[in-house]
Amino acid sequence: MIVTYRRFRRTYLRRILYVLFFFLLIDALHLINSRPDTRRSTLKPRAAVHQSPNNSVFIVSVHRNTEKIQREAWNEAVLGLVDYLGAPNVHFSAVESGSQEGTKDALMELKESLDARGVTNDISLGMTVWEQLDEIDARPDPTAPREPGWIWNTREDQFELRRIPYLSRVRNQAMAPLKLLEEQGRRFDKVLWLNDVVFDTQDIITLFETRDGDYAAVCSMDFKAAPLYYDTFALRDDMGLKTGSLYWPWFQSPLSKEAALRNEPIPVVSCWNGIVVFDSAPYYANPPLQFRGIDDSLADLHLEGSECCLIHADNYLSSQKGVWLNPNVRVGYNVKAYNKIKKAYFPSAFWTVVGAWTNRIVSWRVGIQTNLETRVVRKRLEQWAAEAPKGQPPRYEPGEACLINEMQIMWSNGWKHL
C-alpha cells in the first residue's frame, strides 16, 4: 500500500527530524567539549627573559594612518614590551609615509618615551599624503624604457605604480638600521614585525617561546571583526593552500586543521597575521633577506603576491625550521576585537559549532575554487617562464603559493585592483 505524504510526515518525518536533531546535538556538544583551553601561562619575571638565549629583539613596523590605534593601545603596548625586555636588548625602527591624520605626532610621542627609557630607535617620517600622490602621479614616459615597479593600465592607457614593490621598499627601509647597527657591533637574535594591532607583552613572549624558539618564523592570528580572521593575503597552510574559511579551524590541509583543533603550533608555508617573529639569521646573510614583489613581467600576466608571503619563500630557514602560526596568540585591529578574542576559550561555544559546520559545508566549493585558481596561476607561470628572453637565465618564481589572480596598484589615498 502506498504511504500518503500526510501519513509519512505524521509517522516518519518527525522521527527522522528527531534523530537528526539528536545527532546534531551530540556533535555540537562534542565540538564544544573538545575545545582546548587557550588560557596563557603567567608572564615570566623579566630576569628570566634576560637570562635566556635569543633575547635581543629588533622591533620594526611601518605606519600609515595609524594614529587612532597608536593612541588607544599600540604605543602603550610597545612601551610595555620594551620595559619588560629591557632597553639594552631592544632597538625600535619605524617608517611612516602618507598619513592624513596625526600618525607622525603619535610616533614622535612614542620616540620621546623610548628616548626617556634609553631605548635606541630610528623613526622615519616620510612624505605627506600630497607628496605621495605626486609620486603616484609621476608616471613614466610610455615611449621610454620601462621603469621597475610600474605596470601598464590598458584601460587608462598609462603606467601605474605597483602596490607590492612599493610596500616592499618601505619595509626594507624600516629594516635598514639592522645592518647599520651590526656595523657598530650590535646584533639581534630576533626580528619582531608589528602591524597596527592591539597586543600585550604576554602575546609577544608566547610567540617567542613557540616550539621553544625553533622556527624560521612564527605568527599570531589577527582579527578585525571577531570571530572572522583577517589576513587572507599572506596566510597559506602547509600545502600552500588558502584557508577554507574565515572561521576556526580555518584550514583546508588536514595537518594544519588538526593542529588548529588541538590549539598547537600550526605548520604553514606563509603567514603574517598582525605580528610575526623571525629568526634574525637570514637578515644578516649575504645577500640579506629582503622584501620584494614578483617580477614586473610576471605581474603583467595579472598575477600578484604579498611581500609578506614572498619573504617566507625567499627565507632559506623556512625549509629547515619551518614557518608556524601560534593560534594561542590572537591580536586585534581594534580594542573591541581584541577583547573578544582574548577570552579563555576561543572560539566561543556558539562560534565553535558555526565554524566547524561552515568549514564542512564550504569545503567542496572552496576546494573547487582553489583548484581553478591554481590552474590559472600555474598556466601563467608556465607562460612567463617560456617567454624568458634568449640569453638570460631561466625564469623562476619560488613563491608560487603566494600568487593570486589579481593586479594591485597604488591609487589616490590607498590602493585598488585592476
Backbone hydrogen bonds, N-H to C=O, Kabsch-Sander energy under -0.5 kcal/mol:
donor,donor_aa,acceptor,acceptor_aa,energy
8,F,4,T,-2.7
9,R,5,Y,-3.1
10,R,6,R,-2.2
11,T,7,R,-3.0
12,Y,8,F,-2.8
13,L,8,F,-2.3
14,R,9,R,-1.1
16,I,12,Y,-2.7
17,L,13,L,-2.7
18,Y,14,R,-2.2
19,V,15,R,-2.5
20,L,16,I,-2.7
21,F,17,L,-2.7
22,F,18,Y,-2.4
23,F,19,V,-2.4
24,L,20,L,-2.6
25,L,21,F,-2.5
26,I,22,F,-2.4
27,D,23,F,-2.5
28,A,24,L,-2.5
29,L,25,L,-2.5
30,H,26,I,-2.3
31,L,27,D,-2.5
32,I,28,A,-2.4
33,N,29,L,-2.7
34,S,30,H,-1.7
35,R,32,I,-1.0
38,T,36,P,-0.6
38,T,344,A,-2.2
48,A,45,P,-1.1
49,V,45,P,-1.0
49,V,46,R,-0.6
50,H,46,R,-2.1
51,Q,47,A,-1.9
52,S,48,A,-0.6
52,S,49,V,-0.7
57,V,89,N,-3.1
58,F,190,K,-2.8
59,I,57,V,-0.8
59,I,91,H,-2.9
60,V,192,L,-2.8
61,S,93,S,-1.6
63,H,95,V,-2.7
70,Q,66,T,-2.1
71,R,67,E,-2.7
72,E,68,K,-2.0
73,A,69,I,-2.3
74,W,69,I,-2.8
75,N,70,Q,-1.7
76,E,70,Q,-0.5
77,A,73,A,-2.2
78,V,74,W,-2.5
79,L,75,N,-2.3
80,G,76,E,-2.3
81,L,77,A,-2.0
82,V,78,V,-2.5
83,D,79,L,-2.2
84,Y,80,G,-1.6
85,L,81,L,-2.7
86,G,82,V,-2.5
89,N,86,G,-1.7
90,V,87,A,-1.5
91,H,57,V,-1.6
92,F,120,T,-2.0
93,S,59,I,-2.8
94,A,122,D,-2.6
95,V,61,S,-1.6
96,E,124,S,-2.9
97,S,63,H,-1.8
98,G,127,M,-2.9
106,A,102,G,-2.3
107,L,103,T,-2.5
108,M,104,K,-2.0
109,E,105,D,-2.1
110,L,106,A,-1.8
111,K,107,L,-2.4
112,E,108,M,-2.0
113,S,109,E,-1.7
114,L,110,L,-2.5
115,D,111,K,-3.0
116,A,112,E,-2.2
117,R,113,S,-1.1
118,G,114,L,-0.5
118,G,115,D,-1.3
119,V,114,L,-2.7
120,T,90,V,-0.6
120,T,118,G,-0.6
122,D,92,F,-2.5
124,S,94,A,-2.9
124,S,122,D,-0.5
125,L,123,I,-0.6
126,G,96,E,-2.4
126,G,124,S,-0.7
129,V,99,S,-0.6
132,Q,128,T,-2.3
133,L,129,V,-2.1
134,D,130,W,-2.0
135,E,131,E,-2.0
136,I,132,Q,-2.2
137,D,133,L,-2.1
138,A,134,D,-0.8
138,A,135,E,-0.6
139,R,137,D,-2.2
144,A,141,D,-1.6
150,W,147,E,-1.1
151,I,160,E,-2.8
153,N,158,Q,-3.3
154,T,152,W,-0.8
157,D,153,N,-1.6
158,Q,153,N,-1.5
160,E,151,I,-2.7
162,R,149,G,-2.8
163,R,408,Q,-1.6
166,Y,162,R,-1.0
167,L,163,R,-2.6
168,S,164,I,-2.6
169,R,165,P,-2.1
170,V,166,Y,-1.7
171,R,167,L,-2.5
172,N,168,S,-2.6
173,Q,169,R,-1.8
174,A,170,V,-1.9
175,M,171,R,-1.5
176,A,172,N,-1.0
176,A,173,Q,-0.5
178,L,175,M,-1.9
179,K,175,M,-0.5
179,K,176,A,-1.0
180,L,176,A,-1.3
181,L,177,P,-2.6
182,E,178,L,-1.6
183,E,179,K,-1.8
184,Q,180,L,-0.8
185,G,182,E,-1.9
186,R,181,L,-2.9
187,R,185,G,-0.5
189,D,56,S,-1.1
190,K,56,S,-2.0
191,V,278,F,-2.2
192,L,58,F,-2.7
192,L,190,K,-0.5
193,W,191,V,-0.6
193,W,276,V,-2.9
194,L,60,V,-2.3
194,L,192,L,-0.5
195,N,274,G,-2.7
197,V,195,N,-2.3
198,V,332,G,-3.8
203,D,200,D,-0.5
204,I,200,D,-1.3
205,I,201,T,-2.4
206,T,202,Q,-2.7
207,L,203,D,-1.9
208,F,204,I,-2.7
209,E,205,I,-2.0
210,T,207,L,-1.5
212,D,209,E,-2.1
213,G,210,T,-2.1
214,D,211,R,-1.7
215,Y,213,G,-1.3
216,A,322,G,-2.7
217,A,322,G,-1.1
218,V,277,V,-2.1
219,C,324,W,-2.1
220,S,272,W,-0.6
220,S,275,I,-2.2
221,M,329,V,-2.4
223,F,331,V,-1.9
224,K,228,L,-0.8
225,A,228,L,-0.8
228,L,225,A,-2.0
229,Y,227,P,-0.5
229,Y,246,L,-2.0
230,Y,222,D,-2.0
232,T,230,Y,-1.8
235,L,231,D,-0.9
236,R,270,S,-2.3
237,D,241,L,-2.7
238,D,267,P,-0.8
240,G,237,D,-2.3
244,G,250,W,-2.7
245,S,250,W,-1.4
250,W,247,Y,-2.6
251,F,249,P,-2.8
257,K,253,S,-2.6
258,E,254,P,-2.4
259,A,255,L,-1.8
260,A,256,S,-1.9
261,L,257,K,-2.3
262,R,258,E,-1.5
263,N,259,A,-0.5
263,N,260,A,-0.9
264,E,259,A,-2.6
266,I,325,L,-3.1
268,V,323,V,-2.4
269,V,236,R,-1.5
269,V,237,D,-0.8
270,S,236,R,-1.3
275,I,272,W,-0.7
275,I,273,N,-1.0
276,V,193,W,-1.9
277,V,218,V,-2.8
278,F,191,V,-2.8
279,D,216,A,-2.4
280,S,189,D,-2.1
283,Y,280,S,-1.5
284,Y,280,S,-0.7
284,Y,281,A,-1.6
285,A,282,P,-0.7
289,L,282,P,-2.1
298,L,295,D,-0.9
299,A,295,D,-2.4
300,D,296,D,-1.8
301,L,298,L,-1.4
302,H,299,A,-1.8
303,L,299,A,-0.6
304,E,404,I,-1.8
306,S,402,C,-0.5
309,C,306,S,-1.3
310,L,306,S,-2.6
311,I,307,E,-1.5
312,H,309,C,-1.0
313,A,309,C,-1.2
314,D,310,L,-1.8
315,N,311,I,-0.6
316,Y,314,D,-0.6
318,S,315,N,-1.5
320,Q,317,L,-0.6
321,K,317,L,-3.2
322,G,317,L,-0.9
322,G,318,S,-0.9
323,V,268,V,-0.8
324,W,217,A,-2.2
325,L,266,I,-1.9
326,N,219,C,-2.8
329,V,326,N,-1.8
330,R,328,N,-0.7
331,V,221,M,-2.5
332,G,198,V,-1.3
333,Y,223,F,-2.3
338,Y,334,N,-2.1
339,N,335,V,-2.4
340,K,336,K,-1.5
341,I,337,A,-1.7
342,K,338,Y,-0.7
343,K,340,K,-0.6
346,F,344,A,-0.6
352,T,348,S,-2.1
353,V,349,A,-1.7
354,V,350,F,-2.4
355,G,351,W,-2.5
356,A,352,T,-2.2
357,W,353,V,-2.4
358,T,354,V,-2.6
359,N,355,G,-2.4
360,R,356,A,-1.8
361,I,357,W,-2.5
362,V,358,T,-2.5
363,S,359,N,-0.9
366,V,362,V,-3.0
367,G,363,S,-2.4
368,I,364,W,-1.8
369,Q,365,R,-2.4
370,T,366,V,-3.0
371,N,367,G,-2.1
372,L,368,I,-2.4
373,E,369,Q,-2.6
374,T,370,T,-2.5
375,R,371,N,-1.9
376,V,372,L,-1.9
377,V,373,E,-2.8
378,R,374,T,-2.7
379,K,375,R,-2.4
380,R,376,V,-2.0
381,L,377,V,-2.4
382,E,378,R,-2.6
383,Q,379,K,-2.1
384,W,380,R,-2.6
385,A,381,L,-2.6
386,A,382,E,-2.3
387,E,383,Q,-1.4
388,A,385,A,-1.2
392,Q,389,P,-1.6
400,E,397,E,-0.5
402,C,399,G,-1.5
403,L,399,G,-0.6
403,L,400,E,-1.3
404,I,304,E,-2.6
406,E,404,I,-2.1
409,I,416,K,-2.5
410,M,161,L,-3.0
411,W,414,G,-2.6
414,G,411,W,-3.2
416,K,409,I,-2.1
418,L,407,M,-2.5
